[in-house]
């Protein structure tokens, strides 16, 4: 998705930063209302290693890239939607809206901005972890859990996050081990519930995930100990993929997501957000939904201002 499909137009009704599921969904809603739209996309979605997407009706089991490619082809049939393969590097508020500059030095203007820029996962310092991320080291039972049902499962997390994940995963397998990589942080009630479910806790530090082409084989602990697993759930840290919203004054939630209202607008008027950057629900279905809502709300706002 890195090619450039664009005219010489420099001013648009809306600029969308991020051209994956959420950004394309927003662009379709706007394009069908004859708003001029520029999508700027880096071509680096966070699920680019994931072989199959699930839990999204009509697209269950399809490669994520195939969904994006089909969506992009459909969206770009609308003449008012243009696509630029590149990186939006900074943005600025102006008298009439906003300007966005790309890393390549191009500058574009729009009345409204939509950030569908996603988040960037921060990989822990564990050998083999990033090679397996999105393949057999996964984050979401809803997206990938069915495919690993009944298998030997590790959860790399601690405290409330680990307890929450383990409870959801227990619907899919009874063979669960929590790896806290340090002193376990569960309260007495959580510890009792985990023990009742036969879920063991290992506090040893993890040194490596042994794998074959991204498929987990063993988890190696400091020293010589290792354990066989088929899949690993991990609660990793993340950061915003684009720092432009914060530079414009957009507030973040305690979890690090962009704070939005019911119309997907951030705390800065005229700046909207959708997809993973503003929701903890990291699914294709939610990205498409929130993008469609953001596009519709921006169109509504533009219409009200001009009518």
N, C-alpha and C positions, 0 to 999 in steps of 0.2 A: 504493500500500500504506500510505497514511497514515491511513486511517480507524480509528476505535476500535471494537473489538468486545470488550467486557469486562463482567463482572459487578462487584458491589461487593466481591468477595472481595479481601482484602489480604494473605493468607498462602498460600503455595504450597509444594509440594514442591521445585519447581525454577523459577528465573527464567532465561530465555534472553535475552541482550542481542544483538539482531541477528536479523532475520526474513527473511533471504534463503535461499539453497539450504542452507547448513550448519545454520542455526538451525531452519528448517522440518523438515529431515531429523531433527535431534535431537528436536524436539517430537513428531514422528510416533512415533518409537521409544518415547518416554516416555508419550505419550497412549494408545498401544495397550496399555501395561502399567498403565493407570488411575492414573498419577501426575498430580497437578494441576500444570499448567504455565502460566506467563505468559511470553509473548513480547513484548519491547519493541523496536520497530523504528522507525528514523528515516525509512525510505523513500528512502534515498540510497545504493544499491549502487554500487560503484566501476565496474561495467560498464554504467551506465545509458545511455551514448551508443552502446554497441555494437549494431549492427543485427541481428546474427545470432550465435547460439551454435553451436559445432561440437565435434566429437570427443566427443560424449556420446550413446551409442546410445539410440534411440527419440526423441531430441529434436534430431537434427542439422539445423541450419539454422533452428531456431526462434528467435524473438526472446527474449532473456533475460527480459524482463518477462513474456512469456506463460508461460514455464516457472514463474516465481515465482508468478504469479497462479493457475495451475492447482494448483501445490503447496499454496499457502495455502488454497485452497478445499477440497482434500482433507484437509489437516491439521485444519482447523477443524470438520470433521464429528465429530471426537472431542470429546465434551462436556467433558472435563477440560482441554482446551487453550484458552486465551484469548489474545487479541491486543490489544496497545495500541500505537497509532501515536503515537510520541513519542521523546524523547531521554533515555536514562539518563545522568544527569549526575554522580552519585557513588554510591559503595557503602561499606558498613562491615561489619566482622565483629561478630557479636553472640554472646551465650551459646548461642543455639540455631541459629545459622547465619549468615545475612547479611541486610542490608537494602539496598535499592536505591531511590534517590530520582530522580525524573524532573525535567527542566528546568521542567516545569509545576508542580512542588511536591508531586506525589503520592509516597507512600512504600509500598513493598511488601517483604514478608519471604519468605525461602525457606531451606530447609536446604542447598541446593546452587545454585551458579551455573554457567552455561555461557556463555562469551563466543564468539559467532559474529559478532563486530562488524566483521570485515574490516580492511582497511588503507586509508590515504588516500595516493594517489599525489601526489607533489610535482612539479608541472610546471616544466620549465626555462624560463628567461626568453627564449623564442623566439616571436616573433609567429606566430600561427596554429597553434602546437603543440597547445594544449588543445582547439581547435576540431576537430582531426583525431583526437584521442586516442580509441582504441577503434574507429575507423572505418577509417582508412587509415594511421594511426600506431599501431602495435600492439606487443605485448610478447612474444607467444608463437607460435612456428611451428606448434605442435600445434593451437592454437585457431583460427588464422586463415590459416596459411601456404598451405594448398592453394588458397584463393581467389585468391592472388596469385602462383601458380606461373608461372615463366617470365617474370616481369616485372622491370622496372628497379627495383632494390631498394637502399635505403640503410640502413645500420646506424649509429645515433647512439649510440656507446659507445666505450670505450677499454679497452686491456689485456685481461685474462682474460675479462671479460664480453663484449667485442666479439668476441674469438676464438671463444668458445663459441657465441655467436649465429650468427656467420658459418658455422661448421662445420655447424650444424643447417640453416640456410637454404640451404646449398649442395646439399641434397637436393632443393630445390624450384626453384631458379633458378641460372643460371650468371652472371647479371648483378648482381653485388654490389659495392657501394662502401662502405667504412667511413669514417665522418665522426667524427674524434676531437675536433674543436673545440678543438684544442690539440696539444701535442707528443705524438706516438704513444708508447704505453707497451707495446710488444711486445718479447719477447726474440728472439734470433736465430732460434731454431727456429720460432717463431710467424710471424715475418716471412717466412721461407723458405716455409713452408707456404701462407701467404696469396698470395705471389707465384706459387707453383706452380699455384695455383687461379685465377690471373688476377684476384684481388681487390685492387683499388687502395685506397690510403689517402689521405685528404685531411685536412689538419690545420687548414685555415682555420676561423675562427670563423663560426658560423651566425647570421644575423640574422632570417630569416623562412622560414616554410613557406607558399608560395603554394598555395591550394587552392580548390576549388569545392564548397561544402557539405560540407566535411570530407574531400573526396577530394584527395589530394596531386597537385599539378601540377609545381611546381618547388621546389627548395631554394635560397634566396638566401644568399650569403656576404657578409661585410663587404666593402663596396666595391660593385662592379657585377656580379660574377660570379654566375651561377646555373646549376643543372643540373636536367634533367628526371628525375623519378622517378615511379613508380606507387605505391610504398608505402615506408614507413619503419618499421624496427624500432628501438625505443628502450628502453634499460635506465635507468629513472628511479628516483630515490630515493623512499622511502615512510616513513610513520610510522603508528603504531597509530591506528585510527579512534576507539577509546575509550581514555581514560587511566585508567579505573577499575581494570583489572587491576594495573597498576604501582602505583597508590595502595594497593592491598590487599597489595602485597608480591610480586607475581608477577615472576619473573625473565625477562629477554629473552635471546635468543641473540645471537651476534656480528652476525648479519644484521638484528636488530631484530624478529624474530618472538618470540611468546610461547613459552617453553620448556615442552615437555610430555613426559610419559612415554608408554608404550605404551597406556595407557588414556585418553589425551587430557587427563589431569589436569596442571595447571600445578604450579609449585613451592609453591603454597599449597593445603593440603588442603581439599577441598570446592569448589575452583574449577577448572573445565575450560575448554578452548578447542578450537575447530575451525574449519576453513575457512582463508581467506587470512591471518588474523592469526597463525597458527601453522605455516604451511607455505609453502615457496617454490613449490610446485606449484599455480599459480593456474588451476585448471580447475574447471568446474562439476561434473564427475564426482568430482574429489577432494573438493570441498566437501560433496557429498551423502554420499560415503563416510565422511568424517571426522565429519560431523554424526551420522550413524547410529551410528557407533562411540561417540561421546561420549554420546549418549542411552542407548545400551545399557549402557555402563559406569556411568553415573550411576544408572540403574535397578538395576543389580546391587549397587552400593554401598549404596543406600537399603534394598534388600531384606536385605542382610547385616546392616545395623545394626538392622533392626526384627524380623528373624525370631526 
